[in-house]
Amino acid sequence: MLKLNYTVHPLLNGFFTVSFNNGGKTKFPKVENIPSFSFLIIDEKNIPVLVDTGFDINKIPGSNSTGIIKKEHHLEYNLKKFGFSPLNIKTVIQTHLHWDHSANIGLFPEADIFVQKAEIEGLFNLRENEETS
């Protein structure tokens, strides 16, 4: 039986607050300081796989939404701690395509991107206010 060893490292991407202000008639409550994580999986041959690519502080939906991303929250910074750059990542697994999980996908031009078929199909049938990048 083949047994491989993997290590999984949670990478904090920062925190965001989502707030929709439509003249006090919002049906969505303000949600504050939500942490965002990606996960770096490294196998015994030092091959990295990234799960989710996190949010982009410039692309948070909502009129009064904000984000906090310190230097140590940037994906590039986190990957460098493990000896990798975005160009070293050849496999990205997106759990789903909400903006807070996938907005930084453009940082990985060399990667094969894996996502559920239903997520791709859903891009062509978005509902009003759908939470997808």
Accessible surface in RSA format (square Angstrom, percent):
REM  Atomic radii and reference values for relative SASA: ProtOr
REM  Chains: A
REM  Algorithm: Lee & Richards
REM  Probe-radius: 1.40
REM  Slices: 20
REM RES _ NUM      All-atoms   Total-Side   Main-Chain    Non-polar    All polar
REM                ABS   REL    ABS   REL    ABS   REL    ABS   REL    ABS   REL
RES MET A   1   235.89 122.2 148.09  98.0  87.80 209.0 129.09 109.7 106.80 141.5
RES LEU A   2   152.08  84.7 120.12  85.9  31.96  80.4 124.89  87.7  27.19  73.2
RES LYS A   3   161.70  78.9 141.29  86.7  20.41  48.6  87.77  79.0  73.93  78.8
RES LEU A   4    70.25  39.1  50.25  36.0  19.99  50.3  50.25  35.3  19.99  53.8
RES ASN A   5    90.12  62.1  86.05  83.2   4.07   9.8  26.85  64.6  63.27  61.2
RES TYR A   6   120.10  56.1  90.00  51.2  30.10  78.3  65.23  49.0  54.87  67.6
RES THR A   7    75.44  53.7  70.73  71.7   4.71  11.2  70.91  95.2   4.53   6.8
RES VAL A   8    88.59  58.3  63.78  57.7  24.81  59.8  63.78  55.4  24.81  67.3
RES HIS A   9    47.59  26.0  47.00  32.7   0.59   1.5  30.07  31.0  17.52  20.4
RES PRO A  10    85.20  62.1  67.23  61.3  17.97  65.3  67.23  55.5  17.97 111.7
RES LEU A  11     4.35   2.4   3.41   2.4   0.94   2.4   4.35   3.1   0.00   0.0
RES LEU A  12    48.76  27.2  44.16  31.6   4.61  11.6  44.16  31.0   4.61  12.4
RES ASN A  13     4.29   3.0   3.07   3.0   1.22   2.9   2.80   6.7   1.49   1.4
RES GLY A  14     0.00   0.0   0.00   N/A   0.00   0.0   0.00   0.0   0.00   0.0
RES PHE A  15    62.53  31.3  62.20  38.5   0.33   0.9  62.34  37.8   0.19   0.6
RES PHE A  16     8.04   4.0   6.20   3.8   1.84   4.8   8.04   4.9   0.00   0.0
RES THR A  17    13.06   9.3  12.80  13.0   0.27   0.6   4.09   5.5   8.97  13.6
RES VAL A  18    22.02  14.5  21.84  19.8   0.18   0.4  21.84  19.0   0.18   0.5
RES SER A  19    11.36   9.6  11.30  15.1   0.06   0.1   0.06   0.1  11.30  15.8
RES PHE A  20    73.57  36.8  68.95  42.7   4.62  12.0  69.32  42.0   4.25  12.2
RES ASN A  21    85.77  59.1  64.80  62.6  20.97  50.5  11.97  28.8  73.80  71.3
RES ASN A  22    88.77  61.2  71.16  68.8  17.61  42.4  42.93 103.3  45.84  44.3
RES GLY A  23    69.03  85.1   0.00   N/A  69.03  85.1  42.48 116.6  26.55  59.5
RES GLY A  24    70.59  87.0   0.00   N/A  70.59  87.0  37.18 102.0  33.41  74.8
RES LYS A  25   170.68  83.3 146.24  89.7  24.44  58.2  96.84  87.2  73.84  78.7
RES THR A  26    55.14  39.2  31.88  32.3  23.26  55.4  32.31  43.4  22.82  34.5
RES LYS A  27   162.75  79.4 129.79  79.6  32.96  78.5  86.03  77.4  76.72  81.7
RES PHE A  28    85.53  42.8  83.92  52.0   1.61   4.2  84.50  51.2   1.03   3.0
RES PRO A  29   104.13  75.9  89.50  81.6  14.63  53.2  99.66  82.3   4.47  27.8
RES LYS A  30   121.05  59.1  92.31  56.6  28.73  68.4  41.37  37.2  79.67  84.9
RES VAL A  31    68.86  45.3  66.26  60.0   2.60   6.3  68.86  59.8   0.00   0.0
RES GLU A  32   108.54  62.3  86.34  65.3  22.20  52.8  13.47  26.1  95.07  77.6
RES ASN A  33    91.52  63.1  80.31  77.6  11.21  27.0  21.50  51.7  70.02  67.7
RES ILE A  34    50.95  29.0  49.05  36.5   1.90   4.6  50.95  36.7   0.00   0.0
RES PRO A  35    68.69  50.1  55.95  51.0  12.74  46.3  55.95  46.2  12.74  79.2
RES SER A  36     6.85   5.8   2.05   2.7   4.80  11.1   5.40  11.5   1.45   2.0
RES PHE A  37    81.10  40.6  71.06  44.0  10.03  26.1  71.06  43.1  10.03  28.7
RES SER A  38     0.00   0.0   0.00   0.0   0.00   0.0   0.00   0.0   0.00   0.0
RES PHE A  39    76.55  38.3  76.55  47.4   0.00   0.0  76.55  46.4   0.00   0.0
RES LEU A  40     0.00   0.0   0.00   0.0   0.00   0.0   0.00   0.0   0.00   0.0
RES ILE A  41    39.99  22.8  39.84  29.7   0.15   0.4  39.84  28.7   0.15   0.4
RES ILE A  42    19.50  11.1  17.62  13.1   1.87   4.5  17.62  12.7   1.87   5.1
RES ASP A  43    26.23  18.4  21.41  21.3   4.82  11.4   1.98   4.7  24.25  24.2
RES GLU A  44    94.78  54.4  52.60  39.8  42.18 100.4  36.61  70.8  58.17  47.5
RES LYS A  45   152.70  74.5 125.77  77.2  26.92  64.1  77.37  69.6  75.33  80.2
RES ASN A  46    93.49  64.5  84.54  81.7   8.95  21.6  28.51  68.6  64.99  62.8
RES ILE A  47    93.35  53.1  91.48  68.2   1.86   4.5  91.96  66.2   1.39   3.8
RES PRO A  48    11.35   8.3   9.60   8.7   1.76   6.4   9.60   7.9   1.76  10.9
RES VAL A  49    33.39  22.0  33.39  30.2   0.00   0.0  33.39  29.0   0.00   0.0
RES LEU A  50     0.00   0.0   0.00   0.0   0.00   0.0   0.00   0.0   0.00   0.0
RES VAL A  51    22.39  14.7  22.39  20.3   0.00   0.0  22.39  19.5   0.00   0.0
RES ASP A  52     4.78   3.3   4.78   4.8   0.00   0.0   0.00   0.0   4.78   4.8
RES THR A  53     0.00   0.0   0.00   0.0   0.00   0.0   0.00   0.0   0.00   0.0
RES GLY A  54     0.01   0.0   0.00   N/A   0.01   0.0   0.01   0.0   0.00   0.0
RES PHE A  55     1.15   0.6   0.00   0.0   1.15   3.0   0.00   0.0   1.15   3.3
RES ASP A  56    29.39  20.6  26.65  26.5   2.74   6.5   4.65  10.9  24.75  24.7
RES ILE A  57    72.61  41.3  59.04  44.0  13.57  32.7  59.04  42.5  13.57  36.8
RES ASN A  58   129.09  89.0  94.77  91.6  34.32  82.6  28.71  69.1 100.38  97.0
RES LYS A  59   128.69  62.8 113.57  69.7  15.13  36.0  77.04  69.3  51.65  55.0
RES ILE A  60    22.99  13.1   3.95   2.9  19.04  45.9   3.95   2.8  19.04  51.7
RES PRO A  61    47.91  34.9  36.29  33.1  11.62  42.2  47.62  39.3   0.29   1.8
RES GLY A  62    27.50  33.9   0.00   N/A  27.50  33.9   5.23  14.4  22.27  49.9
RES SER A  63    82.55  69.8  40.09  53.5  42.46  97.8  51.46 109.6  31.10  43.6
RES ASN A  64    71.85  49.5  58.67  56.7  13.18  31.7  22.21  53.5  49.63  48.0
RES SER A  65    23.72  20.0   0.38   0.5  23.34  53.8   0.38   0.8  23.34  32.7
RES THR A  66    81.66  58.1  75.45  76.5   6.21  14.8  67.52  90.7  14.14  21.4
RES GLY A  67    18.82  23.2   0.00   N/A  18.82  23.2   1.27   3.5  17.55  39.3
RES ILE A  68    87.49  49.8  84.47  62.9   3.01   7.3  87.49  63.0   0.00   0.0
RES ILE A  69    38.84  22.1  13.95  10.4  24.89  60.0  14.06  10.1  24.78  67.2
RES LYS A  70   116.42  56.8 109.89  67.4   6.53  15.5  60.34  54.3  56.08  59.7
RES LYS A  71   148.90  72.6 138.56  85.0  10.34  24.6  85.95  77.4  62.95  67.1
RES GLU A  72    81.94  47.0  78.01  59.0   3.93   9.4  35.57  68.8  46.37  37.9
RES HIS A  73    12.61   6.9  11.37   7.9   1.24   3.2   3.46   3.6   9.15  10.7
RES HIS A  74    86.50  47.3  83.01  57.7   3.49   8.9  51.66  53.2  34.84  40.5
RES LEU A  75     5.11   2.8   0.86   0.6   4.24  10.7   0.86   0.6   4.24  11.4
RES GLU A  76    72.38  41.6  69.17  52.3   3.20   7.6  39.32  76.0  33.06  27.0
RES TYR A  77    78.86  36.8  73.22  41.7   5.63  14.7  35.21  26.5  43.65  53.8
RES ASN A  78     4.90   3.4   4.90   4.7   0.00   0.0   0.00   0.0   4.90   4.7
RES LEU A  79     0.00   0.0   0.00   0.0   0.00   0.0   0.00   0.0   0.00   0.0
RES LYS A  80   159.39  77.8 148.74  91.3  10.65  25.4  92.05  82.8  67.34  71.7
RES LYS A  81   127.21  62.1  87.07  53.4  40.14  95.6  56.92  51.2  70.29  74.9
RES PHE A  82    65.72  32.9  44.90  27.8  20.82  54.2  53.02  32.1  12.70  36.4
RES GLY A  83    65.21  80.4   0.00   N/A  65.21  80.4  36.84 101.1  28.36  63.5
RES PHE A  84    17.93   9.0  12.11   7.5   5.82  15.1  14.60   8.9   3.33   9.5
RES SER A  85    45.67  38.6  43.99  58.7   1.68   3.9  38.20  81.3   7.47  10.5
RES PRO A  86    21.27  15.5  21.27  19.4   0.00   0.0  21.27  17.6   0.00   0.0
RES LEU A  87   100.46  55.9  98.41  70.4   2.05   5.1  98.44  69.1   2.02   5.4
RES ASN A  88    68.82  47.5  61.72  59.6   7.10  17.1   7.63  18.4  61.19  59.1
RES ILE A  89     0.00   0.0   0.00   0.0   0.00   0.0   0.00   0.0   0.00   0.0
RES LYS A  90   108.02  52.7 106.39  65.3   1.63   3.9  85.30  76.8  22.73  24.2
RES THR A  91    37.14  26.4  37.09  37.6   0.05   0.1  11.99  16.1  25.15  38.0
RES VAL A  92     0.00   0.0   0.00   0.0   0.00   0.0   0.00   0.0   0.00   0.0
RES ILE A  93    70.89  40.3  70.89  52.8   0.00   0.0  70.89  51.0   0.00   0.0
RES GLN A  94     2.58   1.4   0.00   0.0   2.58   6.1   0.00   0.0   2.58   2.0
RES THR A  95    56.54  40.2  46.62  47.3   9.92  23.6  52.21  70.1   4.34   6.6
RES HIS A  96    44.53  24.3  44.53  30.9   0.00   0.0  31.52  32.5  13.01  15.1
RES LEU A  97    19.26  10.7  19.17  13.7   0.09   0.2  19.26  13.5   0.00   0.0
RES HIS A  98    58.03  31.7  58.03  40.3   0.00   0.0  33.50  34.5  24.53  28.5
RES TRP A  99    15.36   6.2  15.36   7.4   0.00   0.0  13.16   7.0   2.20   3.6
RES ASP A 100    23.25  16.3  21.46  21.4   1.79   4.2   0.31   0.7  22.94  22.9
RES HIS A 101    47.76  26.1  47.62  33.1   0.14   0.4  31.60  32.6  16.15  18.8
RES SER A 102     3.56   3.0   2.34   3.1   1.22   2.8   2.09   4.5   1.46   2.1
RES ALA A 103    17.53  16.1   1.72   2.6  15.82  36.0   5.76   8.1  11.77  31.2
RES ASN A 104    29.76  20.5  27.24  26.3   2.51   6.0   2.51   6.0  27.24  26.3
RES ILE A 105    60.22  34.3  56.14  41.8   4.08   9.8  56.14  40.4   4.08  11.1
RES GLY A 106    65.75  81.1   0.00   N/A  65.75  81.1  43.83 120.3  21.93  49.1
RES LEU A 107    57.62  32.1  49.82  35.6   7.80  19.6  53.46  37.5   4.16  11.2
RES PHE A 108     4.66   2.3   0.00   0.0   4.66  12.1   0.05   0.0   4.61  13.2
RES PRO A 109    96.39  70.2  55.91  51.0  40.48 147.1  68.39  56.5  28.00 174.0
RES GLU A 110    97.26  55.8  77.34  58.5  19.92  47.4  11.79  22.8  85.47  69.8
RES ALA A 111    15.48  14.2   0.00   0.0  15.48  35.2   0.40   0.6  15.08  40.0
RES ASP A 112    94.48  66.2  90.84  90.4   3.64   8.6  14.49  34.1  79.99  79.8
RES ILE A 113    69.06  39.3  39.87  29.7  29.20  70.4  39.87  28.7  29.20  79.2
RES PHE A 114   112.35  56.2 109.65  67.9   2.70   7.0 112.34  68.1   0.01   0.0
RES VAL A 115    41.36  27.2  12.95  11.7  28.41  68.5  18.06  15.7  23.30  63.2
RES GLN A 116   108.20  60.5  98.73  72.2   9.47  22.6  42.17  89.8  66.04  50.1
RES LYS A 117   156.30  76.3 143.99  88.3  12.32  29.3  92.44  83.2  63.86  68.0
RES ALA A 118    69.72  64.1  58.41  90.1  11.31  25.7  59.53  83.8  10.19  27.0
RES GLU A 119    49.85  28.6  44.08  33.3   5.76  13.7   4.05   7.8  45.80  37.4
RES ILE A 120    74.60  42.5  74.60  55.6   0.00   0.0  74.60  53.7   0.00   0.0
RES GLU A 121    84.61  48.6  82.49  62.4   2.11   5.0  39.94  77.3  44.67  36.5
RES GLY A 122    29.95  36.9   0.00   N/A  29.95  36.9  28.40  77.9   1.55   3.5
RES LEU A 123    65.21  36.3  49.19  35.2  16.01  40.3  49.19  34.5  16.01  43.1
RES PHE A 124   164.78  82.4 134.29  83.2  30.49  79.3 140.23  85.0  24.55  70.3
RES ASN A 125   113.72  78.4  89.66  86.6  24.06  57.9  34.72  83.6  79.00  76.4
RES LEU A 126    95.50  53.2  63.54  45.5  31.96  80.3  64.15  45.1  31.35  84.4
RES ARG A 127   178.82  75.1 167.03  85.1  11.79  28.1  77.16 105.4 101.67  61.6
RES GLU A 128   160.60  92.2 125.35  94.8  35.25  83.9  56.20 108.7 104.40  85.2
RES ASN A 129   104.69  72.2  64.52  62.4  40.16  96.7  25.90  62.3  78.79  76.2
RES GLU A 130    58.08  33.3  32.67  24.7  25.40  60.5   9.42  18.2  48.66  39.7
RES GLU A 131    78.30  45.0  70.53  53.4   7.77  18.5  26.51  51.3  51.79  42.3
RES THR A 132    33.22  23.6  10.29  10.4  22.93  54.6   2.61   3.5  30.60  46.3
RES SER A 133    77.51  65.5  22.99  30.7  54.52 125.6  55.73 118.7  21.78  30.5
END  Absolute sums over single chains surface
CHAIN  1 A     8629.4       6837.0       1792.5       5095.2       3534.2
END  Absolute sums over all chains
TOTAL          8629.4       6837.0       1792.5       5095.2       3534.2
